């Protein structure tokens, strides 16, 4: 079940445990737990193992809340976050902040910020808010640039296109390139 990881993560946060401490407590590796919580990778979790972990984390008393936690997470993930990096890049460039200075200001590596801006790494809410504040914007301004039908158009298409190109494979990019090249040559006739 996809929501097992969400529930375990929620219980871990409620207990104030790190991934490493929780992994030790449930006798699993940190990597395995991270894959389960993020529903990524090859790690699997059976219902029996899930119930064992719930008992260890003293989560049985919260069982009535499990469906709510899972639904809340599902709703959070339904928001299209694909262009978050483009919005952050736009704001940084608009404020004339070099990527090196921005990374230092935020407290992350230049490489990580670059990956966020190019859509290769997701940005969580806490980091996104920290970036917005670091750039001199209120965190609520992000929503305007991200989802507002008019204001979102101020984010340059080239930043969004870069993210889309990072999401697709080389062959698809070649097909798109050939298609555009054919359109271009037809319009010159």
C-alpha positions in Angstrom: 0.0 0.0 0.0 1.4 3.4 -1.0 0.3 5.1 2.2 2.3 2.9 4.5 5.3 5.1 4.1 3.3 8.2 4.8 1.9 6.8 8.0 5.3 5.6 9.2 6.8 9.0 8.4 4.0 10.7 10.3 4.6 8.5 13.4 8.3 9.1 13.2 7.8 12.9 13.1 5.4 12.7 16.0 8.0 10.8 18.0 10.7 13.3 17.1 12.9 10.6 15.7 15.3 10.9 12.8 15.3 8.4 10.0 18.5 6.9 11.4 17.1 6.5 14.9 13.9 5.0 13.6 15.7 2.6 11.3 17.7 1.4 14.3 14.6 1.1 16.4 12.7 -1.0 13.7 15.9 -2.9 12.8 16.0 -1.8 9.1 18.5 0.2 7.2 18.2 4.0 6.9 18.0 3.6 3.1 15.2 1.1 3.2 13.2 3.3 5.5 13.8 6.4 3.3 12.6 4.5 0.2 9.5 3.3 2.1 8.6 6.8 3.4 9.1 8.4 0.1 7.5 5.6 -1.9 10.6 5.5 -4.2 13.0 2.8 -5.0 12.7 -1.0 -4.9 12.0 -1.5 -1.2 8.8 -3.2 -0.4 6.7 -3.3 2.8 4.2 -6.1 3.6 1.2 -5.6 5.7 2.7 -7.8 8.4 5.9 -5.7 8.4 3.9 -2.5 8.5 2.0 -3.7 11.5 5.2 -4.7 13.3 6.6 -1.2 12.7 3.4 0.4 13.9 3.6 -1.5 17.2 7.3 -0.6 17.6 6.5 3.1 17.0 3.5 2.9 19.4 1.2 3.9 16.6 -1.8 1.6 17.2 -3.5 4.3 19.2 -3.4 6.5 16.0 -4.9 4.0 13.6 -8.2 5.9 13.3 -6.1 8.8 11.9 -4.2 6.8 9.3 -6.7 7.3 6.5 -6.7 11.1 7.2 -2.9 11.3 7.1 -2.8 9.3 3.8 -5.6 11.5 2.2 -3.9 14.7 3.3 -0.6 13.6 1.7 -2.3 12.5 -1.5 -4.0 16.0 -1.7 -0.6 17.7 -1.1 1.0 15.7 -3.9 -1.8 16.4 -6.4 -0.6 20.0 -6.7 1.5 20.3 -9.7 5.0 21.2 -8.5 6.9 20.6 -11.7 7.7 24.3 -12.2 8.6 25.2 -8.7 12.2 25.4 -9.7 11.4 27.7 -12.6 9.6 30.1 -10.2 12.5 30.1 -7.8 15.0 30.7 -10.6 12.9 33.5 -12.0 12.8 35.2 -8.6 16.5 34.8 -8.0 17.4 36.3 -11.4 14.8 39.0 -11.0 16.5 40.0 -7.7 19.9 39.9 -9.5 21.2 37.3 -7.1 24.0 35.0 -8.4 23.4 31.3 -7.8 26.5 31.1 -5.6 25.3 33.9 -3.4 21.8 32.5 -3.3 23.1 29.0 -2.2 25.2 30.6 0.5 22.3 32.7 1.7 19.9 29.7 1.9 22.5 27.3 3.3 22.6 24.7 0.5 25.1 23.8 -2.1 25.2 25.5 -5.5 24.8 22.1 -7.1 21.6 21.4 -5.1 20.1 24.8 -5.8 20.9 24.3 -9.5 19.1 20.9 -9.5 16.1 22.5 -7.8 16.0 25.3 -10.4 16.3 22.9 -13.3 13.6 20.5 -11.9 16.0 17.7 -11.2 15.3 17.9 -7.4 12.0 18.6 -5.7 11.8 21.4 -3.2 9.8 20.8 0.0 7.7 23.5 1.6 10.2 24.4 4.4 13.1 24.9 1.9 10.9 26.8 -0.6 9.7 29.2 2.2 13.3 29.7 3.3 14.3 30.5 -0.3 11.5 32.9 -0.7 12.4 34.8 2.5 16.0 34.7 1.5 15.1 36.4 -1.8 13.0 39.0 0.1 9.6 37.7 -0.8 6.8 36.4 1.4 6.2 32.7 1.1 2.7 33.4 -0.1 4.1 35.2 -3.2 5.2 31.8 -4.5 1.7 30.6 -4.9 0.9 33.7 -7.1 3.8 33.0 -9.4 3.2 29.3 -9.4 -0.6 28.9 -9.8 -2.2 32.2 -10.6 -3.3 32.1 -14.3 -2.0 35.6 -15.0 1.0 36.0 -12.7 2.4 32.6 -13.5 2.9 33.8 -17.0 5.6 36.2 -15.8 7.9 33.2 -15.2 9.8 32.9 -18.5 8.9 29.9 -20.6 12.6 29.1 -21.2 12.9 28.2 -17.5 9.8 25.9 -17.7 11.0 24.4 -21.0 14.4 23.6 -19.4 12.5 21.6 -16.7 10.4 19.8 -19.2 13.5 18.8 -21.2 15.1 17.5 -18.1 12.0 15.3 -17.5 12.1 13.5 -20.9 14.6 11.3 -22.6 17.2 12.0 -25.3 15.1 10.3 -28.0 12.0 12.4 -27.2 14.1 15.5 -27.3 15.4 14.6 -30.7 11.9 14.0 -32.0 10.7 17.3 -30.7 13.7 19.0 -32.2 13.1 17.4 -35.6 9.4 18.4 -35.4 10.2 22.0 -34.6 12.9 22.1 -37.3 10.4 20.9 -39.9 7.9 23.5 -38.8 10.6 26.2 -39.0 11.7 25.1 -42.5 8.0 25.1 -43.7 7.4 28.6 -42.5 10.4 29.9 -44.4 9.0 28.6 -47.7 
